[in-house]
């Protein structure tokens, strides 16, 4: 199997990396996460001009007909820059909901606005779900959904709900009557919101999927999210390893650079091994995200998430340790990198949850 990027994918990687280097330095990111909005509309506009939001959408929906590898390339670059923009929430998760939804007419109506960056989506599909009661030509929602990533800034929400007829996946306007949002900054500096639904009316035409197709779509959205998070985590780990090696080259002790000490060289080598394992799993996730066999996808993404979580914890914690006290300050990117890797581990189940899931599914490799 050829793991090399195509010429177009290499150009995309170089262009995204250059854009972030020119306009998205660490000090810019620090200012953003302390702001109530938490992300940069200017950066989002620049992303749109480059076509980053449109990369994974079909040309018919205003996209560029990209695929999982293009998403991987973008995710790794955004991870290395510790981007705070709502790419995961709106483009990866929201985009997957629209691209894969049985409700093609509704998806076609919304997708071009998302692909252009005009509309921001957020997805409430994990954890507690509101309850949907059937009414004439639709449903009313009551209940709550917690920790919705970038839910405070979204223009529209993809919401999973439970009903007597089974699960639903609905598309709501963020300004719907009866919907309230409490936004807050998360541990890693990004934004999230808790949503409360008080008799929120949703028309039947705003259903992306109903019943078993809704449950299947929710699972597919999570798989696309894990594939992206694997790429993002790889970018964060690569950044942490680079700045750690540079720190050891420039910091001296006993009149010689720390990089001269063999024990520290070995530690960096172990970090590199963990990074390369994570990168391999990110590539595997990109290859498996469109696989037809649902059971094999479940096994694959449980394994991907477990490996990424363990690798991220190892690389992040060692980067902080090798930097010393400065590594836990808000003024240094290494601490923020560890925070982001920790949050990535928690999303969609940590390493222990995924290992247990993989065991229940019969293991990653069938017994001889």
C-alpha positions as CSV (number, residue, x, y, z in Angstrom):
1,X,0.0,0.0,0.0
2,X,1.3,3.5,-0.9
3,X,1.2,5.8,2.1
4,X,2.8,8.7,0.2
5,X,0.7,11.9,-0.3
6,X,-0.2,12.8,-3.8
7,X,1.2,16.0,-5.3
8,X,-2.1,17.9,-4.6
9,X,-2.1,16.7,-1.0
10,X,1.5,17.8,-0.5
11,X,0.6,21.2,-1.9
12,X,-2.4,21.4,0.5
13,X,-0.2,20.4,3.4
14,X,2.4,23.1,2.6
15,X,-0.3,25.7,2.0
16,X,-2.0,25.1,5.3
17,X,1.2,25.0,7.2
18,X,2.4,28.2,5.7
19,X,-1.0,29.9,6.3
20,X,-0.9,29.0,10.0
21,X,2.8,30.0,10.4
22,X,2.1,33.4,8.9
23,X,-1.2,34.2,10.6
24,X,-1.6,31.9,13.6
25,X,1.3,32.1,16.0
26,X,1.2,30.9,19.6
27,X,0.7,34.3,21.0
28,X,-2.3,34.9,18.7
29,X,-3.7,31.6,19.9
30,X,-3.2,32.6,23.6
31,X,-5.1,35.8,23.0
32,X,-7.9,34.0,21.3
33,X,-8.6,31.4,24.1
34,X,-8.8,34.2,26.7
35,X,-11.4,36.0,24.6
36,X,-15.1,35.2,25.2
37,X,-15.5,34.1,21.6
38,X,-12.5,31.8,21.9
39,X,-11.7,31.6,18.2
40,X,-10.8,33.9,15.3
41,X,-13.3,34.8,12.6
42,X,-10.5,36.2,10.6
43,X,-8.7,32.9,10.6
44,X,-11.9,31.1,9.7
45,X,-12.3,33.5,6.8
46,X,-8.7,32.7,5.7
47,X,-9.5,29.0,5.9
48,X,-12.5,29.5,3.7
49,X,-10.4,31.4,1.1
50,X,-8.1,28.5,0.9
51,X,-11.0,26.0,0.7
52,X,-10.3,24.2,4.0
53,X,-13.9,24.0,5.0
54,X,-14.9,22.9,1.5
55,X,-12.2,20.2,1.2
56,X,-14.3,17.2,2.3
57,X,-17.6,18.2,0.6
58,X,-18.8,17.2,-2.8
59,X,-18.5,19.7,-5.7
60,X,-22.3,19.6,-5.9
61,X,-22.5,21.0,-2.4
62,X,-19.9,23.7,-3.0
63,X,-17.0,21.5,-2.0
64,X,-13.7,20.4,-3.5
65,X,-14.4,16.6,-3.6
66,X,-11.7,15.8,-1.1
67,X,-11.7,12.8,1.2
68,X,-10.3,11.4,4.4
69,X,-6.7,12.0,3.5
70,X,-7.3,15.7,2.9
71,X,-9.0,15.9,6.2
72,X,-6.0,14.1,7.8
73,X,-3.6,16.6,6.2
74,X,-5.6,19.6,7.5
75,X,-6.1,18.1,10.9
76,X,-2.4,17.4,11.5
77,X,-1.6,21.0,10.5
78,X,-4.3,22.5,12.7
79,X,-3.1,20.3,15.6
80,X,0.5,21.5,15.3
81,X,-0.8,25.1,15.5
82,X,-3.1,24.2,18.4
83,X,-5.9,25.8,16.4
84,X,-9.0,26.9,18.4
85,X,-11.3,27.2,15.4
86,X,-14.5,25.0,15.1
87,X,-13.2,22.7,12.4
88,X,-13.9,19.5,14.2
89,X,-17.4,20.6,15.3
90,X,-18.6,22.2,12.0
91,X,-16.7,20.6,9.2
92,X,-15.8,17.1,10.4
93,X,-18.8,16.2,12.6
94,X,-21.4,18.5,11.1
95,X,-20.1,17.8,7.6
96,X,-20.3,14.0,8.1
97,X,-23.9,14.4,9.4
98,X,-24.8,16.3,6.2
99,X,-22.8,14.2,3.7
100,X,-24.1,10.8,5.1
101,X,-27.7,11.8,6.0
102,X,-30.6,10.0,4.3
103,X,-32.4,13.4,4.1
104,X,-30.6,14.4,1.0
105,X,-32.7,17.5,0.3
106,X,-32.1,19.0,3.8
107,X,-28.4,18.2,3.5
108,X,-28.2,19.8,0.1
109,X,-29.8,23.0,1.5
110,X,-27.4,23.4,4.4
111,X,-24.1,21.9,3.1
112,X,-23.0,24.7,0.7
113,X,-23.2,27.3,3.6
114,X,-21.1,25.0,5.8
115,X,-18.6,24.3,3.1
116,X,-18.2,28.1,2.5
117,X,-17.6,28.7,6.2
118,X,-20.7,30.9,6.3
119,X,-22.6,28.6,8.7
120,X,-21.1,27.1,11.8
121,X,-22.5,23.7,12.9
122,X,-22.1,21.9,16.3
123,X,-23.1,18.3,17.1
124,X,-24.8,17.2,20.3
125,X,-24.5,13.4,19.8
126,X,-22.5,12.2,22.9
127,X,-23.9,11.6,26.4
128,X,-27.3,12.8,27.6
129,X,-29.9,13.3,25.0
130,X,-33.1,15.3,25.1
131,X,-36.4,13.6,24.8
132,X,-38.6,14.1,21.7
133,X,-42.4,13.9,21.9
134,X,-44.3,13.5,18.6
135,X,-46.6,16.3,17.7
136,X,-48.3,17.3,14.4
137,X,-45.7,17.4,11.7
138,X,-42.7,17.1,14.0
139,X,-41.5,16.9,17.6
140,X,-41.0,18.9,20.7
141,X,-37.7,18.5,22.6
142,X,-37.3,18.6,26.3
143,X,-34.1,17.9,28.3
144,X,-30.5,18.8,27.9
145,X,-27.2,18.0,26.2
146,X,-23.9,18.7,27.9
147,X,-20.4,19.6,26.6
148,X,-21.3,20.3,23.0
149,X,-18.1,21.3,21.4
150,X,-18.3,24.9,20.0
151,X,-22.0,24.8,20.8
152,X,-22.0,28.4,22.0
153,X,-21.0,29.9,18.7
154,X,-22.8,27.6,16.3
155,X,-25.5,28.9,13.9
156,X,-27.2,25.5,13.7
157,X,-27.1,22.3,15.8
158,X,-27.2,18.7,14.9
159,X,-28.9,17.1,17.9
160,X,-29.4,13.4,18.8
161,X,-32.7,12.8,20.6
162,X,-34.7,9.8,21.9
163,X,-38.3,9.2,21.1
164,X,-40.9,6.4,21.4
165,X,-40.2,5.6,17.7
166,X,-36.4,5.3,18.4
167,X,-33.5,7.7,18.0
168,X,-33.6,10.9,16.0
169,X,-31.0,13.1,14.5
170,X,-32.4,16.6,14.0
171,X,-31.1,19.9,12.6
172,X,-32.0,22.9,14.7
173,X,-31.5,26.6,14.3
174,X,-29.4,27.8,17.2
175,X,-31.9,30.6,17.9
176,X,-34.9,28.3,18.1
177,X,-37.5,29.2,20.7
178,X,-37.0,27.3,24.0
179,X,-33.4,26.5,23.3
180,X,-30.8,28.0,25.8
181,X,-27.0,27.7,25.7
182,X,-24.5,28.1,28.5
183,X,-21.1,28.6,26.9
184,X,-17.7,28.1,28.7
185,X,-14.0,27.6,28.1
186,X,-12.8,24.0,28.2
187,X,-9.7,22.6,29.9
188,X,-7.8,22.9,26.6
189,X,-8.8,26.5,25.9
190,X,-11.5,25.7,23.3
191,X,-15.2,26.5,23.7
192,X,-18.2,24.3,24.6
193,X,-21.8,24.7,25.7
194,X,-24.5,23.0,27.7
195,X,-27.8,23.0,25.9
196,X,-31.3,23.1,27.5
197,X,-34.4,22.3,25.5
198,X,-37.7,23.6,26.8
199,X,-40.5,22.5,24.4
200,X,-38.3,23.3,21.4
201,X,-40.4,22.7,18.3
202,X,-38.7,20.8,15.4
203,X,-40.5,20.2,12.1
204,X,-40.4,16.8,10.5
205,X,-38.6,18.3,7.5
206,X,-35.6,19.1,9.8
207,X,-34.9,15.4,10.5
208,X,-31.6,14.2,9.1
209,X,-32.3,10.6,10.1
210,X,-34.9,8.6,12.1
211,X,-34.7,5.3,13.9
212,X,-32.0,2.8,13.1
213,X,-30.6,5.0,10.3
214,X,-30.2,7.8,12.9
215,X,-28.2,5.5,15.3
216,X,-26.0,4.4,12.4
217,X,-25.4,8.0,11.3
218,X,-24.5,9.0,14.9
219,X,-21.9,6.2,14.9
220,X,-20.5,7.3,11.6
221,X,-20.2,10.9,12.8
222,X,-18.2,9.7,15.8
223,X,-15.9,7.6,13.5
224,X,-15.2,10.6,11.3
225,X,-14.5,12.6,14.5
226,X,-12.0,10.0,15.8
227,X,-10.2,9.9,12.4
228,X,-9.8,13.7,12.5
229,X,-8.7,13.7,16.2
230,X,-6.1,11.0,15.4
231,X,-4.6,13.4,12.8
232,X,-4.9,16.4,15.1
233,X,-3.2,14.5,17.9
234,X,-0.4,13.5,15.6
235,X,0.2,17.2,14.7
236,X,0.2,18.2,18.4
237,X,2.7,15.4,19.3
238,X,5.0,16.3,16.4
239,X,5.0,19.9,17.5
240,X,5.7,18.9,21.1
241,X,8.6,16.6,20.1
242,X,10.1,19.3,17.9
243,X,10.1,22.0,20.6
244,X,11.3,19.5,23.2
245,X,14.3,18.5,21.1
246,X,15.1,22.2,20.5
247,X,14.8,22.9,24.2
248,X,17.3,20.2,25.0
249,X,19.7,21.5,22.4
250,X,19.7,25.1,23.8
251,X,19.3,24.5,27.6
252,X,22.6,23.7,29.4
253,X,23.5,21.9,32.6
254,X,27.0,21.0,33.9
255,X,28.4,23.2,31.1
256,X,26.9,21.2,28.2
257,X,23.6,21.0,26.4
258,X,20.9,18.7,27.9
259,X,20.8,17.0,24.5
260,X,24.2,15.5,25.3
261,X,22.8,13.4,28.1
262,X,22.1,9.9,26.8
263,X,19.1,9.3,29.1
264,X,17.3,12.3,27.6
265,X,18.2,11.2,24.1
266,X,16.6,7.9,24.8
267,X,13.5,9.6,26.2
268,X,13.2,11.6,23.0
269,X,13.6,8.4,20.9
270,X,10.8,6.8,22.9
271,X,8.6,9.9,22.2
272,X,9.4,9.6,18.5
273,X,8.4,5.9,18.5
274,X,5.0,6.8,20.1
275,X,4.5,9.6,17.6
276,X,5.2,7.3,14.6
277,X,2.8,4.7,16.1
278,X,0.1,7.4,16.4
279,X,0.8,8.6,12.8
280,X,0.4,5.0,11.5
281,X,-3.0,4.8,13.3
282,X,-4.1,8.1,11.9
283,X,-3.4,6.8,8.4
284,X,-5.2,3.6,9.2
285,X,-8.2,5.6,10.5
286,X,-8.3,7.6,7.2
287,X,-8.2,4.4,5.3
288,X,-11.0,2.8,7.4
289,X,-13.4,5.7,7.7
290,X,-15.1,4.8,4.4
291,X,-15.0,1.0,4.9
292,X,-18.2,-0.9,4.3
293,X,-18.0,-3.4,7.1
294,X,-19.5,-1.8,10.3
295,X,-17.9,-4.4,12.6
296,X,-14.5,-3.9,11.2
297,X,-14.9,-0.1,11.4
298,X,-15.9,-0.4,15.1
299,X,-12.8,-2.5,15.8
300,X,-10.6,-0.2,13.9
301,X,-11.7,3.0,15.6
302,X,-11.6,1.5,19.0
303,X,-7.9,0.5,18.3
304,X,-7.1,3.9,16.8
305,X,-8.5,5.8,19.7
306,X,-6.7,3.6,22.3
307,X,-3.3,3.9,20.6
308,X,-3.7,7.7,20.0
309,X,-4.8,8.2,23.7
310,X,-1.8,6.3,25.1
311,X,0.7,7.9,22.7
312,X,-0.6,11.4,23.4
313,X,-0.4,10.9,27.1
314,X,3.2,9.6,26.8
315,X,4.4,12.3,24.5
316,X,2.6,15.1,26.2
317,X,3.7,14.2,29.8
318,X,7.3,13.7,28.8
319,X,7.4,17.0,26.9
320,X,6.3,18.8,30.0
321,X,8.7,16.9,32.2
322,X,11.7,17.6,29.9
323,X,10.8,21.3,29.9
324,X,10.6,21.5,33.7
325,X,8.4,24.0,35.5
326,X,7.9,26.2,32.4
327,X,6.0,23.3,30.8
328,X,3.0,23.8,33.1
329,X,2.7,27.6,32.6
330,X,0.1,29.2,30.3
331,X,2.8,31.2,28.7
332,X,4.4,28.1,27.0
333,X,2.8,26.0,24.3
334,X,4.0,22.7,25.7
335,X,1.4,22.8,28.5
336,X,-1.4,23.7,26.1
337,X,-0.3,20.8,23.9
338,X,-0.6,18.4,26.8
339,X,-4.0,19.9,27.7
340,X,-5.3,19.4,24.1
341,X,-4.0,15.8,24.0
342,X,-5.7,15.1,27.3
343,X,-9.0,16.4,25.9
344,X,-8.6,14.4,22.7
345,X,-8.2,11.3,24.9
346,X,-11.4,12.0,26.8
347,X,-13.6,12.7,23.7
348,X,-15.5,9.6,22.5
349,X,-14.0,7.4,25.2
350,X,-10.5,7.2,26.7
351,X,-8.0,4.4,26.2
352,X,-9.6,2.2,28.9
353,X,-13.1,2.5,27.4
354,X,-11.8,1.8,23.9
355,X,-9.7,-1.2,25.1
356,X,-12.8,-2.7,26.8
357,X,-14.9,-2.0,23.7
358,X,-12.3,-3.7,21.5
359,X,-12.3,-6.8,23.8
360,X,-16.1,-7.0,23.6
361,X,-15.9,-6.9,19.8
362,X,-13.6,-9.9,19.8
363,X,-10.3,-8.1,19.6
364,X,-8.4,-6.3,16.9
365,X,-7.0,-9.5,15.4
366,X,-8.9,-12.8,15.3
367,X,-7.5,-15.6,17.5
368,X,-5.6,-18.3,15.6
